[in-house]
Amino acid sequence: MDHFQEKKLFERFKRGYNNFPATIEERVDKPQEKPDSIIITTNNKKIGIELTETFQDNENSKSGGSDLKKTEIAYEQIGNSIVEEVDKRSSKKFHLDISFHRNANLRQKNRNKIIKKLTCLILKYLPSLEPRKPLVISDFRKLPDGVIDFCIFNSPEIPKSYFGNSQSAAVKDLTNRHIETVLRDKNEAIKNYENCDEQWLVIKIGNFIAGSFAKNKIDRSFKSKFDKAFIHDIKTSETLELKLQK
């Protein structure tokens, strides 16, 4: 997460946690500070709050990155770039959806080829696009490498062109191992945090498909150096406090 996302998560957690204490000071505006935020409660308790996230493919690796998330970000960058290029040359507004091959080459050189070719194809078909009738192009002879098909849709209700990828994927359950992976990294890092009366950990889920989970299968407590730990789902705004043992 970047600092802007951390600040948003802090505010979401603050609203979503019913027992969030009354404060006289909140410090969440210093990037690279550890923990990510500090609060001073009305009874003068200093609480550090570390903010992080977990993804479907984090269960057996470090918690700091996700290949699934990187892929989804690449899809968005490609789709948004195509929309921008088409908008420069056409006033007709549309919704774009692209289905990518699972192992598509998403390096910058190939991204540029995808953007260029799909921009040309959309400009070709857009003038004849009928309102509320989706047009799907799946002829592999016309499409760039890495793309299975794309769909464009026009409606009078669409105020501006946009990319909204509906590509779905199997969503895993949230398990003990996802939490263990995060705690393993953060329990090691906590020794370098600013000294506080309590240290809390907030784990975000629900970001992209990569950060979304089918069911919560967490069924036990966890050893941790944190005093409290939470899962906050940004899609539902629900906050779950985990059971910890020192």
MARLUM-961433 format. One line per 5 residues: number of its first residue (from 1); for each residue x, y, z of N, C-alpha, C. Coordinates in pm, 1 decimal. Example, Ala and Ser with C-alpha at 12.3 -4.5 7.8 and 13.67 -1.06 7.14 Angstrom:
BEGIN
1) 1319.0 -569.0 780.0 1230.0 -450.0 780.0 1320.0 -330.0 780.0; 1285.0 -225.0 708.0 1367.0 -106.0 714.0 1290.0 3.0 787.0
//
This chain:
BEGIN
1) 83.4 -120.2 0.0 0.0 0.0 0.0 86.5 124.8 0.0; 42.0 228.0 -72.4 109.9 355.7 -62.6 50.2 432.7 56.2; 106.6 551.4 83.9 64.9 624.8 203.4 -81.8 669.6 195.3; -127.5 707.3 75.8 -266.4 747.9 58.9 -360.5 632.7 94.4; -327.6 511.8 48.5 -410.6 395.0 78.6 -408.3 362.8 227.4
6) -292.9 382.4 291.4 -283.3 359.1 434.9 -374.9 454.0 512.0; -377.5 581.5 471.6 -462.8 679.2 539.2 -610.9 643.6 520.7; -646.8 598.0 401.4 -785.6 558.0 376.4 -822.6 437.9 462.3; -730.7 340.1 472.2 -757.5 222.3 553.3 -772.9 261.1 700.1; -688.7 351.3 748.2 -698.8 396.2 887.3 -837.4 455.0 914.3
11) -884.4 540.9 825.1 -1014.5 604.6 843.7 -1127.7 501.7 835.6; -1116.1 403.7 745.7 -1217.6 298.9 734.7 -1220.9 213.9 862.0; -1103.1 178.5 909.7 -1094.1 97.6 1031.4 -1151.0 174.6 1150.6; -1118.3 302.3 1159.3 -1166.9 386.4 1269.2 -1320.4 389.2 1272.0; -1381.8 398.5 1154.3 -1528.5 401.4 1146.7 -1588.8 262.4 1170.1
16) -1515.5 158.1 1127.4 -1571.5 23.2 1130.6 -1552.3 -51.8 1261.1; -1458.7 -6.0 1345.5 -1432.0 -75.1 1471.9 -1511.3 -5.9 1582.7; -1612.9 -73.7 1633.8 -1704.0 -13.2 1730.9 -1635.1 31.0 1859.7; -1524.8 -35.2 1894.9 -1455.2 -2.6 2020.0 -1331.8 85.1 1998.6; -1328.1 154.1 1883.2 -1215.4 244.8 1860.7 -1218.8 353.0 1968.4
21) -1106.5 375.3 2037.7 -1108.2 467.3 2153.0 -1119.8 613.9 2113.4; -1173.3 693.3 2203.3 -1173.9 838.4 2184.5 -1029.1 887.3 2192.9; -992.8 979.9 2107.1 -853.3 1023.3 2098.7 -839.5 1174.1 2118.1; -720.0 1212.6 2160.9 -685.1 1355.1 2166.7 -579.8 1388.5 2060.3; -524.5 1283.4 1999.0 -424.9 1304.8 1892.6 -422.2 1182.6 1801.5
26) -411.9 1206.7 1672.7 -397.9 1099.1 1573.4 -290.0 1139.5 1475.3; -192.4 1052.4 1457.6 -80.7 1082.9 1368.4 -78.3 978.8 1256.7; -118.3 1019.1 1139.0 -123.0 925.5 1025.9 -64.9 990.3 899.7; 12.1 1095.0 916.6 55.2 1173.5 799.8 205.0 1171.4 775.6; 273.6 1069.9 830.1 418.2 1063.2 811.7 455.5 934.6 738.2
31) 476.6 942.4 605.8 515.2 822.3 530.4 643.8 760.6 583.8; 653.3 630.4 570.5 770.1 552.0 610.8 785.4 539.7 761.9; 692.4 597.2 839.4 698.3 582.9 983.5 647.2 444.9 1023.4; 706.3 388.3 1129.4 661.9 258.9 1179.5 635.4 267.3 1328.1; 516.9 227.6 1373.4 405.3 179.4 1292.2 346.7 289.7 1205.2
36) 251.0 253.6 1119.7 199.8 347.9 1020.1 122.3 463.5 1081.6; 62.4 442.5 1199.1 -12.1 549.9 1264.3 1.7 537.3 1415.1; -11.8 651.6 1482.0 -6.2 657.4 1628.1 -128.7 733.9 1675.8; -196.5 681.3 1777.0 -304.9 757.0 1838.3 -276.9 772.5 1987.7; -321.4 884.4 2042.8 -316.8 908.8 2186.3 -460.4 915.8 2234.1
41) -497.1 826.8 2324.2 -635.7 821.1 2369.8 -661.2 927.7 2477.3; -789.8 945.5 2511.0 -826.7 1046.3 2610.5 -774.5 1011.9 2749.8; -739.6 886.4 2774.7 -678.3 850.3 2903.6 -526.7 837.2 2890.5; -473.8 904.3 2786.3 -328.2 918.4 2765.8 -256.4 787.7 2732.9; -325.1 694.0 2672.6 -259.5 571.3 2627.0 -211.8 591.2 2482.7
46) -88.9 551.4 2457.8 -29.9 564.6 2324.0 -40.6 430.8 2252.1; -113.4 429.8 2140.3 -136.4 305.8 2064.9 -80.8 319.5 1923.7; 4.5 226.5 1886.5 55.2 221.8 1749.2 -31.7 129.7 1666.0; -63.1 171.9 1543.1 -148.9 90.9 1455.1 -75.5 66.9 1323.4; -36.5 -57.6 1299.8 29.7 -95.9 1174.9 -76.0 -141.6 1075.3
51) -63.8 -94.9 951.2 -163.3 -120.8 846.5 -101.2 -203.8 735.0; -166.1 -313.2 700.6 -113.0 -400.0 595.3 -229.2 -465.1 521.7; -200.8 -558.2 431.6 -305.5 -627.1 356.0 -259.0 -767.8 322.6; -352.9 -851.5 285.4 -317.9 -985.9 240.8 -395.6 -1018.8 114.5; -339.4 -1113.6 36.2 -397.4 -1151.0 -92.0 -407.0 -1302.3 -100.8
56) -482.6 -1349.8 -199.3 -502.1 -1493.8 -216.0 -370.7 -1569.9 -227.4; -274.1 -1509.6 -297.4 -147.8 -1580.9 -320.4 -41.2 -1547.5 -216.9; -80.5 -1494.5 -100.4 14.3 -1464.8 7.3 26.4 -1577.6 109.2; -50.9 -1684.2 93.9 -57.3 -1783.0 201.2 72.5 -1860.7 220.9; 159.2 -1863.4 120.2 284.0 -1939.1 133.9 407.0 -1853.3 105.6
61) 390.2 -1722.0 107.5 501.7 -1634.5 71.9 504.6 -1516.1 165.4; 585.3 -1417.6 132.0 589.0 -1295.1 210.9 460.5 -1217.5 189.8; 422.0 -1140.4 290.2 294.8 -1068.5 283.6 304.6 -937.5 207.5; 423.7 -898.9 165.9 440.4 -766.1 107.7 405.3 -751.0 -38.2; 374.3 -858.1 -110.0 346.7 -844.5 -252.4 253.6 -952.7 -302.6
66) 196.7 -929.6 -420.2 103.6 -1026.8 -477.0 115.8 -1023.6 -628.1; 148.2 -1137.2 -687.6 154.0 -1145.4 -833.6 15.9 -1125.0 -894.2; -88.8 -1174.2 -825.8 -225.4 -1155.4 -875.0 -260.8 -1007.3 -881.3; -224.4 -933.6 -776.0 -254.0 -790.7 -773.1 -178.9 -718.5 -885.0; -51.6 -753.1 -905.1 28.1 -689.6 -1011.0 -35.9 -712.7 -1147.5
71) -85.8 -834.9 -1168.9 -150.9 -866.3 -1296.6 -277.3 -784.0 -1314.6; -358.4 -773.8 -1209.5 -482.1 -696.5 -1219.3 -454.3 -548.4 -1243.0; -350.0 -496.4 -1180.5 -312.4 -356.4 -1203.3 -269.9 -336.3 -1348.1; -196.9 -433.4 -1403.6 -155.1 -424.9 -1544.2 -277.5 -423.7 -1635.4; -377.5 -509.6 -1606.9 -500.9 -508.7 -1685.9 -565.6 -370.4 -1683.9
76) -574.2 -311.0 -1566.2 -638.0 -179.6 -1552.8 -561.0 -72.7 -1629.4; -429.2 -78.5 -1620.9 -347.4 20.7 -1690.5 -365.3 10.8 -1841.8; -371.5 -111.6 -1892.1 -393.1 -132.4 -2035.8 -531.1 -81.7 -2076.0; -634.3 -125.7 -2003.5 -770.8 -85.2 -2036.9 -791.0 65.2 -2029.6; -739.8 128.4 -1924.4 -755.5 272.9 -1909.5 -680.0 349.6 -2017.8
81) -564.0 297.7 -2057.5 -486.4 362.7 -2163.6 -560.3 356.6 -2297.8; -624.9 242.1 -2325.2 -702.8 228.0 -2449.3 -818.5 327.2 -2450.4; -889.7 335.9 -2339.0 -1002.0 429.5 -2329.0 -955.3 572.6 -2354.0; -842.4 609.8 -2296.8 -788.7 744.8 -2315.4 -755.2 771.0 -2462.1; -693.4 672.5 -2527.7 -654.9 689.7 -2667.7 -777.7 701.1 -2757.8
86) -879.0 618.1 -2733.3 -1000.2 624.5 -2815.1 -1072.4 757.1 -2794.2; -1077.4 802.2 -2670.0 -1146.8 928.1 -2639.1 -1083.7 1048.8 -2708.0; -956.1 1037.9 -2738.7 -889.3 1147.9 -2807.9 -940.4 1163.2 -2952.0; -992.2 1052.0 -3006.2 -1029.8 1050.6 -3147.9 -1178.2 1024.5 -3173.3; -1253.9 1001.8 -3066.9 -1396.8 976.7 -3084.7 -1474.3 1039.1 -2969.0
91) -1590.3 1092.9 -2997.2 -1675.1 1151.8 -2893.5 -1778.0 1051.5 -2841.0; -1784.6 934.3 -2901.2 -1882.7 833.5 -2861.3 -1835.9 764.0 -2733.0; -1921.8 759.9 -2633.4 -1886.0 703.1 -2504.3 -1918.5 553.7 -2499.8; -1835.1 478.3 -2430.3 -1849.7 332.7 -2431.3 -1790.9 270.3 -2305.4; -1832.7 148.4 -2279.5 -1774.2 64.7 -2175.2 -1689.0 -42.0 -2243.6
96) -1570.0 -65.1 -2192.6 -1477.9 -163.3 -2249.5 -1448.9 -273.3 -2149.6; -1454.8 -397.4 -2197.4 -1418.5 -514.2 -2116.8 -1324.2 -599.1 -2201.7; -1214.2 -643.7 -2143.4 -1114.6 -723.4 -2216.7 -1091.2 -855.1 -2142.0; -1088.8 -965.2 -2214.3 -1049.9 -1094.9 -2158.4 -907.5 -1125.5 -2201.4; -819.4 -1137.8 -2104.1 -678.4 -1164.3 -2131.8 -648.9 -1312.9 -2114.8
101) -549.9 -1361.8 -2191.7 -500.1 -1496.9 -2168.1 -436.0 -1502.3 -2029.9; -449.5 -1616.4 -1965.7 -396.7 -1630.1 -1829.8 -246.6 -1601.7 -1823.8; -172.9 -1643.7 -1924.9 -27.1 -1624.8 -1925.6 16.0 -1518.0 -2026.0; -67.9 -1416.5 -2042.4 -37.3 -1309.6 -2138.0 92.0 -1238.0 -2100.2; 169.2 -1201.9 -2202.0 290.1 -1122.7 -2182.4 248.9 -978.0 -2154.9
106) 269.2 -932.1 -2032.0 226.8 -797.9 -1993.5 344.6 -702.9 -1972.3; 459.1 -738.3 -2031.8 571.7 -644.8 -2026.3 539.1 -522.1 -2110.4; 607.6 -412.6 -2081.4 567.9 -283.9 -2138.7 562.7 -284.4 -2290.9; 658.9 -350.6 -2355.8 661.3 -351.8 -2502.3 534.8 -416.7 -2557.7; 494.5 -529.3 -2498.0 374.5 -597.3 -2546.1 248.2 -523.8 -2504.3
111) 251.9 -458.7 -2387.2 137.9 -375.5 -2346.0 109.6 -268.8 -2451.3; 215.8 -205.6 -2499.1 200.2 -99.9 -2599.7 137.6 -153.6 -2728.4; 175.7 -276.3 -2765.1 118.3 -338.4 -2885.0 -31.6 -365.0 -2865.2; -66.6 -414.8 -2745.9 -208.1 -441.6 -2715.5 -288.2 -312.5 -2720.4; -235.1 -208.8 -2658.6 -304.3 -79.3 -2655.1 -323.9 -24.4 -2796.5
116) -220.4 -30.6 -2876.3 -227.5 24.4 -3012.6 -328.8 -52.3 -3097.7; -322.2 -186.0 -3093.2 -408.2 -266.3 -3180.3 -554.6 -258.4 -3137.8; -581.2 -266.5 -3006.7 -719.8 -259.6 -2961.1 -778.4 -119.4 -2980.8; -696.4 -17.4 -2967.6 -743.4 118.8 -2995.0 -791.1 129.9 -3139.0; -713.0 77.1 -3232.5 -750.5 81.5 -3374.9 -879.2 3.1 -3401.2
121) -891.5 -115.4 -3338.2 -1010.6 -197.5 -3358.8 -1136.3 -129.1 -3302.7; -1123.9 -70.1 -3185.8 -1239.4 -3.5 -3125.1 -1282.1 117.1 -3207.8; -1186.1 193.6 -3257.4 -1218.9 308.5 -3342.9 -1286.9 262.9 -3472.8; -1253.3 141.6 -3515.9 -1314.1 87.9 -3637.0 -1460.8 50.1 -3614.2; -1488.3 -15.3 -3500.4 -1623.4 -67.8 -3474.9 -1714.3 30.1 -3401.8
126) -1658.3 126.1 -3331.4 -1738.2 214.3 -3246.6 -1845.0 294.1 -3322.0; -1816.2 348.2 -3441.3 -1918.5 428.1 -3510.4 -2046.1 349.9 -3543.6; -2034.3 219.1 -3565.3 -2151.7 138.9 -3601.6 -2213.8 67.3 -3481.9; -2164.3 95.5 -3362.4 -2213.6 29.4 -3242.1 -2354.5 77.8 -3208.5; -2448.1 -16.5 -3195.7 -2586.2 17.9 -3163.7 -2604.4 30.3 -3012.0
131) -2683.9 129.6 -2967.3 -2707.0 147.8 -2823.1 -2761.4 22.4 -2757.2; -2704.7 -9.0 -2641.8 -2747.8 -121.7 -2556.8 -2729.1 -258.6 -2622.3; -2649.1 -266.6 -2726.4 -2619.7 -395.3 -2789.5 -2468.9 -420.4 -2783.9; -2424.2 -501.1 -2689.1 -2280.1 -526.2 -2675.8 -2221.9 -588.7 -2802.2; -2102.6 -547.3 -2837.2 -2031.4 -605.3 -2950.5 -1907.4 -676.2 -2898.1
136) -1898.4 -806.3 -2924.5 -1783.9 -885.6 -2880.0 -1699.2 -923.8 -3001.0; -1571.5 -892.5 -2992.9 -1476.7 -929.1 -3098.9 -1385.1 -1038.3 -3045.1; -1395.9 -1157.2 -3106.2 -1317.5 -1271.2 -3057.0 -1237.5 -1339.7 -3168.2; -1228.3 -1277.6 -3284.1 -1153.0 -1334.4 -3396.0 -1003.7 -1320.5 -3366.5; -938.1 -1433.1 -3336.2 -797.2 -1429.7 -3295.7 -706.4 -1372.5 -3404.7
141) -753.6 -1374.8 -3529.5 -671.7 -1321.0 -3638.6 -662.3 -1169.1 -3630.7; -759.1 -1107.0 -3565.2 -760.0 -961.1 -3553.8 -699.0 -912.3 -3422.6; -698.6 -999.4 -3321.8 -661.5 -957.1 -3187.3 -511.0 -966.5 -3161.7; -459.5 -881.9 -3073.6 -316.6 -889.3 -3038.3 -288.3 -1008.9 -2949.1; -162.8 -1050.9 -2947.8 -122.6 -1161.8 -2860.2 -156.9 -1128.5 -2715.0
146) -212.2 -1226.5 -2645.6 -244.3 -1207.9 -2504.6 -389.9 -1175.4 -2478.5; -467.2 -1146.4 -2584.4 -607.7 -1109.5 -2567.7 -697.3 -1217.9 -2627.1; -794.9 -1264.9 -2549.0 -890.3 -1365.7 -2595.3 -1003.3 -1299.7 -2673.2; -1058.9 -1191.7 -2616.5 -1163.5 -1115.0 -2682.8 -1180.2 -981.8 -2611.0; -1260.5 -894.1 -2670.6 -1298.1 -772.3 -2599.9 -1442.3 -738.7 -2634.9
151) -1505.5 -663.4 -2546.1 -1645.0 -625.3 -2563.5 -1657.7 -474.6 -2545.8; -1732.1 -409.8 -2637.9 -1764.6 -268.6 -2620.8 -1915.7 -253.6 -2615.8; -1959.5 -160.0 -2532.8 -2101.9 -142.7 -2507.9 -2131.7 6.2 -2498.0; -2237.1 49.7 -2565.8 -2275.7 190.1 -2564.0 -2418.4 204.1 -2513.3; -2443.3 308.6 -2435.6 -2577.7 337.8 -2386.4 -2587.6 487.2 -2359.7
156) -2703.6 546.3 -2382.1 -2720.2 689.6 -2353.2 -2691.9 724.7 -2207.8; -2702.8 625.5 -2118.6 -2680.5 650.2 -1975.9 -2532.6 659.0 -1938.6; -2443.6 620.0 -2029.3 -2300.9 623.1 -1998.7 -2248.5 765.8 -2014.2; -2211.2 833.4 -1905.1 -2167.4 973.1 -1913.8 -2026.4 989.4 -1970.3; -1942.4 886.0 -1949.1 -1806.2 891.8 -2001.7 -1754.6 750.2 -2025.9
161) -1658.7 739.1 -2114.2 -1602.3 607.1 -2145.1 -1524.2 554.1 -2024.9; -1529.7 421.6 -2008.4 -1455.1 363.8 -1896.7 -1423.4 218.2 -1924.0; -1319.7 170.4 -1856.1 -1280.6 30.0 -1861.0 -1324.5 -34.1 -1730.7; -1397.8 -144.5 -1740.1 -1440.2 -217.7 -1621.3 -1427.2 -365.1 -1646.6; -1315.8 -422.8 -1609.9 -1286.9 -561.3 -1643.6 -1369.6 -656.1 -1558.2
166) -1454.6 -735.1 -1622.5 -1538.7 -831.4 -1550.3 -1475.7 -969.5 -1544.1; -1351.6 -980.0 -1588.6 -1284.9 -1110.8 -1590.6 -1284.1 -1169.2 -1450.5; -1333.8 -1288.8 -1436.2 -1344.2 -1350.5 -1304.8 -1235.0 -1454.6 -1285.5; -1217.8 -1492.3 -1161.5 -1119.4 -1595.6 -1128.7 -1169.9 -1669.9 -1006.3; -1116.7 -1789.5 -984.8 -1154.4 -1865.9 -866.6 -1106.7 -1790.8 -743.2
171) -1196.1 -1773.8 -647.7 -1162.6 -1699.5 -526.6 -1140.3 -1798.4 -412.5; -1026.5 -1788.6 -347.3 -993.1 -1880.2 -239.0 -1059.9 -1836.9 -109.0; -1059.1 -1926.5 -11.8 -1104.3 -1893.7 122.7 -991.4 -1825.3 198.9; -1027.8 -1741.8 294.1 -931.3 -1681.7 385.3 -901.4 -1783.1 494.4; -774.6 -1822.0 505.7 -737.9 -1930.7 596.3 -638.2 -1884.0 702.5
176) -612.9 -1972.8 797.9 -512.6 -1946.6 901.8 -377.0 -1912.1 840.4; -345.1 -1976.4 728.3 -212.4 -1957.6 669.4 -192.6 -1816.3 615.5; -300.9 -1754.5 565.0 -289.2 -1615.7 521.5 -251.0 -1525.3 638.7; -314.7 -1548.3 753.1 -285.9 -1466.6 871.8 -146.9 -1497.2 925.9; -109.4 -1623.4 928.5 23.4 -1662.1 976.8 133.6 -1595.6 895.5
181) 113.8 -1585.3 765.2 214.1 -1523.1 678.1 234.0 -1376.1 714.2; 122.5 -1306.4 734.2 131.9 -1165.2 772.7 198.4 -1151.0 909.2; 153.4 -1229.8 1005.2 207.7 -1219.3 1141.4 355.7 -1254.4 1146.2; 397.6 -1349.0 1066.4 539.6 -1385.9 1064.6 626.3 -1265.4 1028.0; 584.7 -1192.0 925.9 660.5 -1074.2 882.8 650.8 -961.2 984.6
186) 529.6 -935.6 1033.4 508.7 -820.9 1121.9 562.7 -845.0 1262.9; 560.5 -969.4 1310.5 619.2 -999.4 1440.8 769.3 -974.8 1441.1; 831.2 -990.6 1325.3 974.1 -963.0 1312.3 999.9 -812.8 1304.9; 911.6 -741.2 1237.0 931.1 -597.3 1216.0 898.9 -513.0 1339.0; 814.8 -565.4 1428.5 765.3 -484.4 1539.8 876.2 -437.1 1633.5
191) 987.2 -506.7 1636.5 1097.0 -468.0 1725.1 1156.5 -331.9 1687.9; 1130.0 -286.9 1564.1 1182.2 -158.0 1518.9 1077.4 -46.1 1522.8; 958.0 -76.7 1574.9 851.9 22.8 1580.7 875.2 120.7 1696.0; 815.2 237.4 1683.4 816.4 335.6 1791.7 752.6 274.8 1916.4; 810.4 303.8 2030.9 761.6 246.3 2156.0 621.5 298.8 2188.8
196) 528.2 208.0 2217.0 389.8 243.8 2247.7 339.2 158.6 2363.3; 230.6 202.4 2426.2 168.5 122.9 2531.7 105.9 -3.3 2474.3; 50.3 7.3 2353.2 -6.2 -107.2 2282.7 27.3 -98.0 2135.3; 38.3 -214.8 2070.8 57.6 -220.0 1925.6 -57.6 -298.7 1864.4; -123.2 -238.4 1766.0 -232.5 -303.1 1694.8 -193.0 -328.6 1550.2
201) -252.5 -430.5 1491.2 -229.2 -463.7 1350.6 -363.5 -472.0 1278.7; -376.0 -399.4 1166.8 -497.8 -403.9 1085.8 -462.9 -463.4 949.8; -529.3 -573.5 912.6 -503.9 -643.5 786.6 -620.8 -618.1 692.1; -594.9 -553.0 582.5 -700.6 -522.3 485.1 -721.8 -639.6 389.9; -849.1 -669.7 361.2 -883.9 -761.5 253.0 -988.7 -693.0 164.7
206) -1016.6 -752.5 48.1 -1120.3 -698.8 -39.7 -1068.8 -610.7 -151.9; -937.0 -598.6 -163.7 -880.1 -512.7 -267.8 -854.1 -593.9 -394.3; -920.6 -558.2 -506.5 -911.7 -634.7 -630.4 -965.2 -776.4 -607.6; -968.4 -856.5 -714.1 -999.8 -998.5 -698.6 -890.0 -1064.1 -615.2; -766.1 -1018.7 -635.6 -652.0 -1077.1 -565.2 -665.8 -1068.6 -414.4
211) -730.4 -964.1 -365.2 -745.5 -946.4 -222.0 -882.0 -986.6 -169.4; -961.6 -1051.9 -252.8 -1096.1 -1093.6 -213.7 -1097.1 -1242.9 -180.4; -1184.8 -1279.8 -88.9 -1189.7 -1418.3 -43.2 -1334.1 -1466.8 -40.7; -1351.2 -1597.6 -64.1 -1485.4 -1655.6 -68.5 -1546.0 -1665.4 71.1; -1478.5 -1737.6 160.4 -1528.6 -1756.3 296.4 -1415.5 -1735.8 395.9
216) -1453.4 -1695.4 515.3 -1357.8 -1682.6 624.3 -1345.5 -1817.4 693.8; -1230.0 -1883.7 677.5 -1208.2 -2014.7 737.5 -1109.3 -2008.5 855.1; -1091.2 -1890.3 912.0 -1002.9 -1876.7 1027.8 -1071.6 -1940.2 1148.2; -1002.3 -2032.6 1214.7 -1069.3 -2108.5 1320.6 -986.6 -2125.6 1447.2; -886.8 -2040.0 1467.5 -807.3 -2054.6 1589.8 -740.7 -1921.8 1626.1
221) -671.9 -1921.5 1738.8 -597.3 -1803.3 1780.8 -454.8 -1810.4 1726.3; -382.4 -1696.9 1735.9 -248.3 -1687.9 1677.7 -149.7 -1630.1 1779.0; -29.7 -1683.5 1778.8 77.0 -1625.7 1859.5 122.6 -1496.4 1793.5; 132.4 -1390.6 1873.9 168.0 -1262.0 1815.9 228.6 -1168.6 1920.9; 313.5 -1080.1 1876.0 369.6 -977.3 1963.3 279.3 -854.0 1968.1
226) 175.4 -853.0 1884.9 79.2 -743.1 1886.4 -21.8 -764.8 1999.2; -75.6 -653.9 2049.4 -177.1 -662.0 2154.5 -314.5 -691.0 2095.8; -340.7 -638.3 1976.9 -464.9 -663.9 1906.9 -436.4 -674.9 1757.4; -516.4 -755.2 1688.6 -505.1 -766.1 1542.9 -645.2 -778.8 1484.5; -664.1 -719.1 1366.9 -796.7 -711.8 1306.0 -789.2 -743.1 1157.9
231) -898.6 -794.3 1104.6 -917.6 -803.0 960.1 -1024.1 -700.9 924.2; -995.0 -613.8 828.7 -1094.8 -516.4 784.4 -1122.8 -538.8 636.3; -1248.7 -568.6 605.1 -1291.4 -592.3 467.1 -1341.4 -460.3 408.4; -1270.7 -407.5 308.5 -1308.0 -276.1 255.0 -1433.1 -282.3 167.5; -1470.9 -402.4 125.7 -1593.5 -415.1 45.2 -1718.1 -411.0 131.8
236) -1711.3 -471.8 247.8 -1827.8 -479.9 336.0 -1818.5 -383.4 454.1; -1699.2 -324.2 473.8 -1671.4 -235.5 588.9 -1677.8 -310.2 721.8; -1670.3 -442.7 718.0 -1674.5 -522.4 840.3 -1535.0 -535.6 900.5; -1528.7 -530.2 1033.1 -1403.0 -545.7 1105.1 -1413.6 -664.2 1199.3; -1318.9 -757.0 1190.0 -1316.1 -875.9 1274.2 -1189.5 -872.8 1358.3
241) -1205.0 -884.1 1488.8 -1088.3 -889.8 1576.8 -1041.6 -1034.3 1590.5; -913.7 -1057.4 1568.1 -856.5 -1190.9 1577.2 -823.6 -1225.2 1721.5; -822.6 -1353.5 1751.8 -782.3 -1398.6 1884.0 -630.7 -1417.4 1884.9; -565.1 -1353.1 1980.8 -419.3 -1359.0 1988.2 -375.4 -1418.3 2122.0; -256.4 -1474.6 2119.2 -192.1 -1519.6 2241.6 -46.3 -1478.1 2234.5
246) 6.2 -1431.6 2345.3 144.7 -1386.7 2349.7 240.8 -1504.8 2349.1
//
